[in-house]
Amino acid sequence: MADYSIISDVSQFIVSTLREKMCPEPIPSPNNIEISSPASQDVDYIVGLYLYDIKEDAQVTQPEYIRRGRVQLQRAPRPYALYYMVFINGGGQMGLKDPDVQKIIGKVAQIVNDNSAVSPGKLQKWLTTEEPPIVLSQAKISLEEKVRVWQAINKPYQVSLFYRAAPVFLSSADIIDTPRVVDASFSLQLNDERRDEE
């Protein structure tokens, strides 16, 4: 089961994919694509990936506990959905014009469409259990909700892309030792009716 760093690993996967596919055109350097908040000051990059919300994914049902070995139980991993905004850094010194911004946004959308799923085992090489792929899809939110995300960080709205990554299973550190069965007793009881017939 994926460890707690899986959330950071998903973010790193998105950024590394964008860096691989967007450089040197339309982005000149991988350093121009960062995990960051639009509220960050004194940063110089072009494309930012901002994790703005994490929600438990109620669409996925799980048992409360799973067996771990012969004498242990572990809480089942909890499924989460991660919500991302991909934005163009308006505070950068690159002097981008509107056509440049639209070109970059279009390239990001194309890359995400072509690389929309990743196996947790690719993100955390030590995983021994098979987990469903984490799928990156467009977040179904309205323009008003997008504007509120920008308002929450005291920034004016700008055209950006919003994505949902799910399911992201987060393992539990809660492990319970169950008592071993060391003694068992059995008793047999004859049916009274059969005894009377004899």
C-alpha positions in Angstrom: 0.0 0.0 0.0 1.2 3.5 -0.9 2.9 5.4 1.9 2.0 8.9 3.0 4.4 10.4 0.5 2.2 9.3 -2.4 0.5 12.8 -2.5 3.9 14.4 -3.1 4.8 11.7 -5.5 1.7 12.4 -7.7 2.6 16.1 -7.8 6.2 15.2 -8.8 5.0 12.9 -11.5 2.8 15.6 -13.0 5.7 18.2 -13.0 8.3 15.7 -14.3 5.9 14.8 -17.2 5.4 18.4 -18.1 9.1 19.1 -17.9 9.9 16.2 -20.2 7.2 17.0 -22.8 7.2 20.8 -22.8 11.0 21.6 -22.9 12.6 23.2 -24.9 9.4 24.2 -26.7 7.2 26.0 -25.7 9.1 26.2 -22.3 12.8 26.8 -22.6 14.0 25.0 -19.4 12.7 22.4 -17.0 13.4 24.9 -14.2 10.6 27.0 -15.6 8.0 24.4 -14.4 7.5 24.2 -10.6 5.3 23.0 -7.8 4.2 26.3 -6.3 1.3 28.4 -5.2 0.3 31.5 -7.2 0.6 33.3 -3.9 4.3 32.7 -3.6 6.4 35.8 -4.0 9.8 36.4 -5.6 9.7 33.3 -7.7 10.7 33.1 -11.4 9.1 30.3 -13.3 6.5 30.0 -16.1 4.2 27.1 -15.3 3.1 26.4 -11.8 1.3 23.3 -10.3 -0.8 24.1 -7.3 -2.4 21.5 -5.1 -5.4 23.4 -3.8 -7.6 20.7 -2.3 -7.6 17.1 -1.0 -10.8 15.2 -0.4 -11.6 11.7 0.7 -13.1 9.9 -2.3 -16.5 8.7 -1.2 -17.0 6.9 -4.5 -14.6 4.2 -3.5 -15.6 1.7 -0.8 -13.1 -0.2 1.3 -13.3 -2.7 4.2 -12.4 -1.3 7.6 -9.4 -3.7 8.1 -7.3 -5.9 6.0 -5.2 -8.9 7.1 -1.5 -8.4 7.2 0.4 -11.6 7.7 -1.1 -14.3 10.0 -1.5 -12.3 13.2 -2.0 -8.7 12.3 -4.7 -6.5 11.0 -4.2 -3.1 9.4 -6.7 -0.3 8.7 -7.5 -0.4 5.0 -6.0 2.5 2.9 -8.2 5.5 2.5 -8.9 6.7 -1.0 -8.4 10.4 -1.7 -8.9 12.8 -4.7 -6.3 15.5 -5.2 -7.3 18.7 -6.9 -4.7 20.7 -8.9 -4.6 24.0 -10.7 -2.0 24.4 -13.5 -1.4 28.2 -14.0 0.9 30.6 -15.7 3.0 32.6 -13.3 2.0 36.2 -13.9 4.7 37.4 -11.5 7.5 36.0 -13.6 9.9 38.1 -15.5 9.4 36.3 -18.8 7.2 39.0 -20.5 4.7 36.5 -21.8 1.9 37.9 -24.1 -1.6 36.5 -24.3 -0.9 34.3 -27.4 2.1 32.8 -25.6 0.0 32.0 -22.5 -2.7 30.3 -24.6 -0.1 28.3 -26.5 1.4 27.0 -23.2 -2.1 26.2 -21.7 -2.9 24.3 -24.9 0.3 22.3 -24.6 -0.3 21.4 -20.9 -3.9 20.2 -21.8 -2.5 18.0 -24.6 0.2 16.5 -22.4 -2.3 15.7 -19.6 -4.7 14.1 -22.1 -1.9 11.9 -23.4 -0.5 11.0 -20.0 -3.7 10.8 -17.9 -2.9 7.8 -15.7 0.0 6.4 -13.6 0.4 3.2 -11.6 1.2 3.8 -7.9 3.9 1.1 -8.3 5.7 3.5 -10.7 5.6 6.2 -8.1 6.7 4.0 -5.2 8.9 1.2 -6.4 8.6 -0.8 -3.2 4.9 -1.5 -3.5 4.1 -5.2 -3.6 0.3 -4.9 -3.8 -1.5 -4.2 -7.1 -3.4 -0.9 -6.8 -5.7 0.8 -9.4 -4.1 3.5 -11.6 -4.3 7.1 -10.5 -6.2 8.9 -13.2 -5.8 12.6 -14.0 -9.0 14.1 -15.4 -10.4 17.5 -15.8 -12.1 18.7 -12.5 -15.7 19.3 -13.1 -16.0 22.7 -11.5 -17.7 25.9 -12.6 -16.1 29.2 -13.5 -17.4 30.6 -10.1 -15.6 27.8 -8.2 -12.4 28.5 -10.2 -12.6 32.2 -9.3 -13.0 31.3 -5.6 -9.8 29.3 -5.7 -8.0 32.4 -6.9 -9.8 34.6 -4.4 -8.7 32.3 -1.6 -5.1 33.2 -2.3 -5.9 36.9 -2.9 -5.0 36.8 -6.6 -7.1 38.0 -9.6 -8.5 35.2 -11.7 -6.6 34.1 -14.8 -7.2 31.3 -17.3 -5.9 28.1 -15.8 -6.5 24.4 -15.9 -8.1 22.4 -13.1 -7.5 18.6 -12.7 -8.6 15.8 -10.3 -6.2 12.9 -9.6 -7.9 9.8 -8.1 -8.0 7.4 -6.5 -4.9 8.0 -4.4 -4.8 5.3 -1.7 -3.1 6.4 1.5 -2.0 3.6 3.8 -2.6 3.5 7.5 0.1 3.3 10.1 -2.4 1.7 12.5 -1.5 -2.1 12.9 -3.3 -4.3 15.4 -1.8 -7.6 16.7 -4.6 -10.2 16.9 -4.3 -12.9 19.6 -3.2 -16.3 18.3 -5.4 -19.3 18.9 -3.4 -21.6 21.2 -6.1 -23.8 22.6 -9.4 -25.1 21.1 -12.0 -27.5 22.6 -14.8 -29.3 20.8 -17.8 -31.2 22.1 -20.2 -33.6 20.4 -23.9 -33.9 21.2 -26.0 -36.8 20.0 -29.5 -36.0 18.7 -32.0 -37.1 21.4 -34.5 -38.4 18.8 -32.0 -40.7 17.3 -31.1 -42.1 20.7 -34.8 -42.9 21.5 -35.2 -44.8 18.3 -32.3 -47.1 19.2 
